[in-house]
Amino acid sequence: MAAGIHLLVLLPEHVDDAVLAERAREEGIRVEPLSSLRAVPGPPGVVVSYGTHPPARLAAAIAVLGGLLRRP
């Protein structure tokens, strides 16, 4: 059975996690913004599912996310 494993990545306070998730989607990477999962406000973050992906694909996706974080 294919089951996912998830990683929670907290982001700097100035990052809008929903915007980052949308930009990532435009690049072909799906992450879930933490703000969409919260019952109460809290720090921004994204949930990354990684259990079913090969290491090379994960490394490439994380590099893209890092690049997106550096964009204004």
FENKA-V337078 format. One record per pair of residues at least 12 apart in sequence whose ideal C-beta (glycine too) atoms are under 7 Angstrom apart, sorted by the first residue. I is the first residue (numbers start at 1). GAP is how many residues later the second one is. If there is no record, write none. Layout:
i=(I I)
gap=(GAP GAP)
This chain:
i=(2 3 4 4 4 5 5 6 6 6 7 7 8 8 9 9 9 10 10 11 11 11 13 13 15 15 16 17 17 17 17 17 17 18 18 18 20 20 20 21 21 23 24 24 27 29 29 29 31 31 31 32 32 33 34 34)
gap=(50 48 45 47 48 45 46 41 42 43 41 43 37 39 36 37 39 33 35 33 34 35 30 31 29 54 28 16 17 18 27 28 29 15 17 18 26 48 49 12 25 45 41 44 37 32 35 36 15 16 17 14 15 13 12 13)
